[in-house]
Amino acid sequence: MLALFIVGYLLGVSKAADPIQILNSHIAVTSYGYQYWTADKVNDGIVNIQGIADNCGCCAALLRPAWVQVTLDKTYLVEKILVLGRTDQDFTQFDNITLLLGRQDQSLQAAAFTWQNRSFAMTTLAPPREAYVVRVSGGRSTDSMTTSTYMTICEIILYRQADCLPGKYSANCSRDCHCLSGLCESVTGTCLTSLCKHGWRGLACNETCNSGTFGDNCSSICHCYENVTCHHINGTCPNNQCAAGWTRDNCSVACTPGFYGQNCSKDCHCDTCQNVNGSCVGSLRCHDGFRMENSFCTPVSPECHTDKYYITLVAVSSVFGVVVAAVIVLSVLIIRRKHPQFVGETRANRESSSHETYDDLSPNSTNPNFYDDLQMS
């Protein structure tokens, strides 16, 4: 009857979709204690459910105190453990046996058997536990009437948790991973492609981007009002409010050149300026009507504008007057140098004309009595 029960149980387990048996090829066996039958038999795949154990050569027998340990090729989420003994006789083979589990980075921890008789022991781990090592230990028998001092184990069978759906991992598939494609590792959640979806980071791609970053590999920077955290995937800020100097839905684009401040609504009055405070450090000049003061373009006052116009007008007039005078002087000098004879003749003619004028004024008659004749008449 016991043999039939074990067969039925194993068949039921084999037909179930969950859990999944860990293959013997992924298991290594070590032991402590004198071996009457060698310890490697606990992982040979032969289950002695009928017949004489002495003849099957499929069981391990170790002199107490002893232990048999199976080491896995990696850490699994172990859900069930079966320990099978010989069934041909009623021995005290499982008297005072204990179960220990451990990960690679921790010491062994006790785990109680949930069901046990003289030839069959089982434990169901709920939730499944991370295990890299499973050890079955046999202390000295507590039955003073028995002469058997051996722990006999014919097979140790381990079952792991079934694979999670994409995007899930850990015990009972209770945690999320956000891999760009493919599955994540069932225990740690590590993405097999090492690439995360937008907005996620970490080995399991289950950590959101740091505050102020978003998108692919969390490489984009958002600038929300009052440094509020933006959405880690698309970078949108609460109430679509950007910090001064930034725009667009994800507040990642600086203001258009020439504008700055909150909502990029302020004109800095230069071609390029600092997008937050409007400083025109990178510009050579300000727009008309503004002047550079401490790297900022400030409006020119009307008085300053009038004075500037007047000063400019005076300067231009002065320069023009000097140029005209210089041209006149230069023209005179050139004329004198080119026509010196003409100048002399002109002067002589003027002197001759003067003498003739005076001669005309002298009396036309040589008669000395001319005036007397005029007076008489």
C-alpha positions in Angstrom: 0.0 0.0 0.0 2.8 2.4 0.9 4.5 1.7 -2.4 1.3 2.5 -4.3 0.9 5.7 -2.4 4.4 6.9 -3.3 3.8 5.9 -7.0 0.6 7.8 -7.1 2.1 10.9 -5.5 5.0 10.9 -7.9 2.8 10.5 -10.9 0.6 13.4 -9.6 3.6 15.6 -9.3 4.9 14.6 -12.7 1.6 15.6 -14.3 1.4 18.9 -12.6 2.5 22.0 -14.5 3.9 23.5 -11.3 6.4 22.8 -9.8 9.2 21.5 -12.0 11.8 18.9 -11.1 15.4 20.0 -11.1 17.3 17.7 -13.3 19.9 15.4 -11.7 22.5 16.8 -14.1 22.3 20.1 -12.2 23.0 18.5 -8.9 26.3 17.5 -7.2 26.5 15.2 -4.2 28.8 15.4 -1.1 28.6 13.6 2.2 30.0 13.0 5.6 30.2 9.7 7.4 31.2 6.1 6.7 29.4 4.9 3.5 28.1 1.4 3.5 26.4 2.3 0.2 27.9 5.3 -1.6 26.2 8.7 -1.2 26.0 9.4 -5.0 23.1 7.0 -5.2 20.8 9.7 -3.8 21.0 11.4 -7.2 21.1 8.5 -9.7 17.5 8.8 -10.8 16.6 5.3 -9.7 13.7 5.2 -7.2 13.4 1.9 -5.3 9.7 1.6 -4.8 9.6 -2.1 -4.8 12.0 -5.0 -4.5 15.0 -5.4 -2.2 17.2 -2.4 -1.7 20.2 -4.7 -1.2 19.9 -5.9 -4.7 19.0 -2.7 -6.6 22.2 -0.9 -5.8 20.2 2.4 -5.8 20.4 3.5 -2.2 23.0 5.2 0.0 23.7 4.1 3.5 25.8 6.2 5.8 26.9 5.4 9.4 25.4 7.9 11.8 26.1 10.7 12.5 26.2 11.6 8.8 24.8 13.9 6.2 24.2 13.9 2.5 24.3 17.3 0.7 23.2 18.1 -2.8 24.6 21.3 -4.4 22.8 22.9 -7.3 24.4 24.6 -10.3 22.8 27.9 -9.3 20.2 29.3 -6.9 16.7 28.1 -7.5 13.4 28.9 -5.9 12.8 25.5 -4.4 9.2 24.6 -3.7 9.2 20.9 -2.8 11.8 18.4 -1.5 11.2 14.6 -1.5 13.5 12.2 0.4 12.8 8.5 -0.4 14.1 5.5 1.6 14.0 1.8 1.2 10.6 0.2 1.2 11.4 -3.5 1.3 11.7 -3.5 5.1 10.6 -1.5 8.1 13.8 0.2 9.2 14.6 3.2 11.4 16.4 4.8 8.4 14.7 8.1 8.8 14.8 8.3 12.6 16.1 11.7 13.7 16.8 13.1 10.3 16.7 16.9 9.7 16.6 19.2 6.7 18.8 22.2 6.0 18.7 24.8 3.2 21.1 27.5 2.2 22.0 30.1 -0.4 25.5 30.8 -1.7 25.8 33.8 0.5 24.4 32.5 3.8 24.7 29.7 6.2 22.3 26.7 6.2 18.9 27.3 7.7 16.6 24.6 9.1 13.5 23.6 7.3 11.0 21.2 8.8 9.5 18.2 7.0 5.9 18.7 6.5 5.1 15.0 6.2 7.2 12.0 7.1 7.1 8.2 7.8 9.7 5.5 8.0 10.5 5.5 4.3 9.2 8.8 2.9 9.8 12.4 3.9 8.5 15.5 2.2 8.5 19.3 2.7 6.5 21.9 0.8 8.0 25.4 1.0 5.4 28.2 0.9 6.5 30.5 -0.3 9.3 28.9 -2.3 12.7 29.5 -0.9 16.0 30.4 -2.6 18.3 27.5 -2.2 21.7 26.5 -3.6 22.4 23.7 -1.1 20.1 21.1 0.4 21.4 18.9 3.2 19.8 15.9 4.9 21.5 15.0 8.2 21.0 11.9 10.4 21.9 12.0 14.0 22.3 9.0 16.3 19.1 7.0 16.5 16.8 7.8 19.4 15.4 4.3 19.4 17.2 2.4 22.1 15.7 -0.9 20.9 17.2 -0.8 17.4 20.5 -2.0 16.4 20.5 0.0 13.1 22.9 2.8 13.0 22.6 3.7 9.3 20.7 6.5 7.6 19.5 5.0 4.3 18.4 7.3 1.4 17.5 6.0 -2.0 16.8 9.3 -3.7 16.5 13.1 -3.0 14.2 14.9 -5.5 14.0 18.7 -5.7 11.3 20.7 -7.4 11.6 24.4 -8.3 9.0 27.0 -8.9 7.6 27.1 -12.4 8.8 29.9 -14.7 7.1 33.2 -14.3 5.3 35.1 -17.0 7.4 37.8 -18.7 7.8 40.8 -16.4 7.6 38.8 -13.2 10.1 37.0 -10.9 10.8 36.0 -7.3 8.8 33.7 -5.0 5.3 33.2 -6.3 6.2 35.6 -9.2 5.4 38.4 -6.8 7.9 41.0 -8.1 8.0 43.0 -11.4 10.9 43.4 -13.8 10.9 45.8 -16.7 13.2 44.3 -19.3 13.2 45.8 -22.8 12.7 42.4 -24.2 12.7 38.7 -23.1 12.4 37.2 -19.7 14.2 38.1 -16.5 16.0 35.6 -14.2 13.5 33.9 -11.9 15.3 34.5 -8.7 17.1 37.8 -9.0 15.1 39.4 -11.8 18.2 40.2 -13.8 17.2 41.0 -17.4 18.8 38.5 -19.7 19.3 41.2 -22.4 20.7 43.7 -19.8 18.4 46.4 -21.2 15.6 48.0 -19.4 12.5 49.7 -20.7 12.3 53.5 -20.7 12.2 54.9 -17.2 13.7 51.9 -15.4 17.1 51.0 -14.1 18.9 48.4 -12.0 19.8 44.7 -12.6 16.2 43.7 -12.5 15.0 46.9 -14.2 12.7 47.5 -11.2 14.0 50.8 -10.0 12.6 54.0 -11.3 15.0 56.7 -12.6 16.5 59.1 -10.1 14.7 62.3 -9.5 15.2 64.7 -12.4 15.9 62.0 -15.0 13.7 59.9 -17.3 13.5 57.8 -20.5 15.9 55.5 -22.1 18.6 54.4 -19.6 17.3 57.3 -17.5 19.6 59.5 -19.6 17.2 62.4 -20.3 16.9 65.3 -17.8 13.7 67.0 -16.9 13.4 70.4 -15.2 10.2 70.6 -13.2 8.9 73.6 -11.3 10.5 73.7 -7.8 12.5 70.6 -8.6 9.4 68.3 -8.4 10.1 64.8 -9.7 8.9 64.2 -13.2 7.4 61.0 -14.6 10.2 58.5 -14.9 9.0 57.2 -18.3 8.0 60.2 -20.3 9.4 63.1 -18.2 6.1 65.0 -17.8 6.0 67.4 -14.8 3.1 67.7 -12.4 0.5 70.2 -13.9 2.9 70.6 -16.8 4.8 73.2 -14.9 8.5 73.6 -16.0 11.2 75.3 -14.1 12.3 78.8 -15.4 14.1 78.5 -18.7 12.6 75.2 -19.8 9.8 74.1 -22.1 8.0 71.3 -23.9 5.9 68.5 -22.3 8.9 66.9 -20.5 10.6 70.2 -19.6 13.8 69.1 -21.2 14.2 71.7 -23.9 15.7 75.1 -23.2 13.9 78.3 -24.2 14.1 79.5 -27.8 17.2 81.8 -28.2 16.4 85.3 -27.2 13.9 84.3 -24.5 14.2 83.1 -20.9 12.5 82.7 -17.5 9.2 81.1 -16.4 7.3 79.7 -19.5 10.1 81.3 -21.6 8.0 84.4 -21.7 10.7 87.0 -21.1 12.7 88.7 -23.9 16.4 89.1 -23.1 16.9 91.7 -25.9 19.9 90.0 -27.4 20.4 87.2 -29.9 21.4 84.5 -27.4 21.1 84.5 -23.7 21.1 82.2 -20.7 17.8 80.5 -20.6 17.1 80.8 -16.9 18.2 84.3 -15.9 18.5 86.0 -19.3 22.2 86.9 -19.1 23.5 88.0 -22.5 27.1 86.8 -21.8 27.3 85.0 -25.1 26.0 87.9 -27.2 28.2 90.7 -28.7 25.6 93.4 -28.5 22.1 94.2 -27.4 19.1 95.0 -29.6 18.3 98.6 -30.5 17.1 100.6 -27.5 19.0 98.5 -25.0 22.5 98.6 -23.7 24.8 96.1 -21.9 25.1 96.4 -18.2 26.7 93.7 -16.1 26.0 91.1 -18.9 22.3 92.1 -19.1 20.6 94.1 -21.8 18.7 97.0 -20.1 16.5 99.7 -21.7 18.2 103.0 -22.7 16.5 106.0 -20.9 15.1 108.8 -23.1 17.6 111.3 -21.7 20.5 109.1 -22.5 19.0 108.5 -25.9 18.7 112.4 -26.6 22.2 113.1 -25.3 23.6 110.4 -27.5 21.8 111.8 -30.6 23.0 115.4 -29.9 26.6 114.3 -29.2 26.5 112.4 -32.5 25.1 115.3 -34.4 27.7 117.7 -33.0 30.5 115.3 -33.8 29.4 114.8 -37.4 29.0 118.5 -37.9 32.4 119.3 -36.6 34.0 116.7 -38.8 32.1 118.0 -41.8 33.2 121.7 -41.1 36.8 120.7 -40.8 36.7 118.7 -44.0 35.1 121.7 -46.0 37.7 124.1 -44.7 40.5 121.8 -45.5 39.1 121.4 -49.1 38.9 125.2 -49.6 42.5 125.8 -48.3 43.8 123.0 -50.4 42.0 124.3 -53.5 43.6 127.7 -53.1 47.0 126.4 -52.7 46.7 124.2 -55.8 45.5 127.2 -57.9 48.4 129.4 -56.8 50.9 126.7 -57.5 49.6 125.9 -61.0 49.0 129.6 -62.2 51.6 132.0 -60.6 52.0 134.1 -63.8 48.3 134.7 -64.1 48.3 135.9 -60.5 51.1 138.5 -61.3 49.4 139.7 -64.5 46.2 140.2 -62.7 47.9 142.3 -60.0 49.8 144.5 -62.6 46.5 145.0 -64.5 44.9 146.2 -61.4 47.7 148.7 -60.7 47.6 150.1 -64.4 43.9 150.5 -64.2 44.3 152.5 -61.1 46.7 155.0 -62.7 44.5 155.6 -65.7 41.7 156.4 -63.4 43.6 159.1 -61.8 44.8 160.5 -65.1 41.3 160.8 -66.2 40.5 162.9 -63.2 43.2 165.6 -64.3 42.1 168.5 -66.5 41.7 167.7 -70.2 42.9 171.2 -71.3 46.4 172.4 -71.0 45.1 176.0 -71.0 46.1 177.5 -67.7 43.2 179.9 -67.9 40.6 177.1 -68.0 39.4 177.6 -64.5 39.4 181.4 -65.1 37.3 180.9 -68.2 34.9 178.8 -66.2 34.6 181.4 -63.5 34.0 184.2 -66.0 31.2 182.5 -67.7 
